[in-house]
Amino acid sequence: MTKYDEIHQAMILAAGEGTRLRPLTLENPKVLLPIDGTKPLIGYTISWLREHDITDIMVNLHYLGDKIKNFLGDGSRFGVKVSYSREDTILGTAGGVKRVENFFDGTFVVVYGDVLTDFDLMEMLQFHYAKKALATLAIVQTTNAKDVGIVTLDDQGKVTSFVEKPQPEADTINLVNGGIYILGNDVLEYITAGAFSDFAYDVFPTLLKYNLSVYGYILKPRDYLVDIGIAERYYQAGKDIKAGRVKIRYAE
């Protein structure tokens, strides 16, 4: 058995208020918004993880967290085990992960709650171990890099810089942060406990400062990944699912 076959844990970041999607998120957290008109986004995320044998899942909660917990329950109807971390004060993408560091028993996956994707996670895990990486980011190529973090890589795929939400030049192909990470447990040592911390603003720049092994896995043209954090992309994702462009078998 190879190492990437042994990865079974993930954390879905679901604490955010989804302010950019209001009024859609006034009564529902964004991870419960029905992407295809009926099935919530987080159900697709868990189905995607389950397809890759990731079955031990932590979900952090804050805004309307009880609704998320009531929908997922213990995760058994999706064929997974779901645990919860309730944050009275939002701790940020990295701070939320640090809060439950004792949950993780090795390398694990982090998925931003507003991401819909269907790419082959096993290929990314193979890449992660082949590079002996401490952290690997899913990277998307796009000419529309508004409101996302732009990443630069060397010819081996190692991250050389990370700029969160700059103003990119029009029509330029950019490599952007896809909001899915594979992390070794040692990454948690670079996150301050009990404090707000963000992977893009705080953790990854620190890892680069110490010249640690942070790599970018560039998704293939056939791979689907979209952040549904604004209404335009949310509605487009629904159209893409109905058109069969998103290759996920909903597990419920």
N, C-alpha and C positions, 0 to 999 in steps of 0.2 A: 504493500500500500504506500503510495506517495503522499507527501505532506499535504498537498492541496486537497487530497481526498478526505483528510481528517478535519478540515475546517467545518464547524457546525454551528457557530454562534454569530449573531448579528445584532446590531442595534438600529432601530428605526427612530429617527428624530422627529417627534410629532408634537412638540410642546408649543410651537409658534402660533400666533394669533391670526395669521393670514390676512393682515391688514390690506394688502394690495388687491385682494380678491373680494373685498366688501362691495356690495351687500351680501354676496354669496356666503360669506363666512360669519354673518351675524348670529346665526342659530346653529351652525355646524362648523367644526374644525375643518381645515382644508383637506386633511387626510380622509375625511368621510364624504367629501364631495363626490357625487356619482359621475365618474368619467364618461361612461357610455350611456348615461341616462338612468341606470339602475344600480350598478356595482361601484362601491366606493374605491377610491384610489388605493387605500392601504390594503385592501383585499388583493389588488393586483400585485402590490409590492411583496406581500407575503407569499402569494402564489409563485412569483418569480424566484424568491429565495428558496421556497420548497422544491422547485424544479431542480435546484442545484444542491439539494440535500442540506440546506441550512435550516435547521429545525428548532433551534433553541434561541429565541428572539426576545430581546429587551425593547420595550417601548417607553420613552419618557413622555410624561403628561404634564400639562399646565392648563391651557385654554380649553374649556369644555372637555376636560379629560375624562369625565365619567361617561360621556357619550362614546368615546373611543373604547373604553374598557367594556362597556355594555355590548358593543358590537363584536369585539374580538373574543371576549371571555378568556378562557384559558388557552385558546388557539386550536383546540382539538378538532373543530369542524374544518379547519384548514390543514390538518395533519401536522401541526407544529405545537410547540409549547411556548406560550407568551407570558412574560413577566413584565412588571410595571415599575417605573420610578416616577413618583409624583414630585414635581418641583413647585414649591410655594412661590419662589422667585426664579424666573428663567435664568439658567446658567450658561446659555450659549451652546453652540454645537459641540465644542470640546469639553466645556464644564459639565454638561449633562452626561457625557461619557465617563468622565473622571469620577463622577458621583457614584457610579456603579462599577468601579474598577474590579471589585471582588467577584463580580458576575463572570468575568472573562477568565478562561483557563488557558488561553493561548492566542494565536492569531485570530482576528475576527474582522467582520465586515461592518462598515457604517454606511447607512443609506439615509439621505435627507428625505423627509417625509413627503415633499412635494415633487419627487422625481418619479416619472413613469419610464420604464426601460424594459428591454427584452434581450439585451446582449448576453453572450455566453460568459457567465461569471467564472466558470472553470478555466477558461483561457486566460482570464486576468489573474487568477490564482497561480496558474502555471508560470506566467510572466513574473509575478511577484517573487516566487521562490527561485526562479532561474537567475534573477538579478540579486538575490539575497537582500532584498529591500527591507527597510524598516517600515516604510509606508509607500503605498502605491495609490495613485489617484486615477480614476477613470477620466479620460480626456476626450473631448468632442471637438471636431474641426467645424468651424462655422464662420460665416461672414457677418453674422448678427450677434455680436458679443456684448450687447447692452446689458448692464446690470449683472454681469457674471465676472468671475475671476479669470484673468488671462495668465497662461502658464507658458514658459519657454523651456525647451528641452535640448539637451545635447544629442549627438548622433547615436548615443547608447540608450536614450530614453530617460536619462537622469534629469530631474528638475533643476534648472539653474536660476530661475526667478519665478516669483509668484506675486502678481499685482491684483488686488481685489477691486473689482468694479471700476476700471479706468474708463477713459473715453477713447475707444479704439478708432483707427482711421477707417473710413467707409470703404467697403468692397475689399478689405484685406482679410485673407484667411487667417483666423486666429485659432489657437489651441486654448480651450476653456475648460475650467473645472466642472466636471459633470455631477458632483455631489455624491459620489460613491467612492469609498475608500476601503482598502485592505490595510490593516494596521497590526504591527507586532505589539505585544504587551508593553515593550519598553517605551513606546510612544507616551504612555500614560505618565511616565516620570517627568515629562516636560509640560505637564498641565498642572496648574495650581489648584489644589483642593479647595472647594467651598467658594470659589470666585468665578465670576463670569469670564469665559474664555472661548475664543472662536478659532476653529482650525485654520481658516484662511488668513485671518488677521494676526493671530498670535502664535499658534503652534507650528505651522509649516515654515514661516519665516525663521523661527528659532531653530528648527531642524536644519534648515539651509545654512544658517549662521555657523553651526557646528560641523558643517560639511557631512552630514549624515545621509544615509542612502534613501533618498526620496525619489521615486520614479513615477513616470506618467505612462499609463497604458492607453494608447490611442484607439478609440473604437473604430470599427470598420464601417465603410459606407452603408452596408446592409443593416447595421445595428440601429436600433431606435432608442433615443433618450431625449426626454423633454422635461423641463422644469415647468410645472403648471401654475407657478406662483402668480401669474397675471392672467386676467380674464381671456385675452386673445389666445394664449397658449393652452389654457384650460379647454376652451371650446374646440380648438384645433385637435387636441389629443382625443377628444370624444369622437370627432369625425374620423380620425386615423384608426381608432379601434373598430368603429363600425365598417370601415373600408377594408379591414383585415390587414392593416399595415403593422400592427403590433402583435408579435408572436408570443402571446402568453395564454396558457390554458388556465382559466380561473379555477382555483382548486376547490372551492366550496361545493 
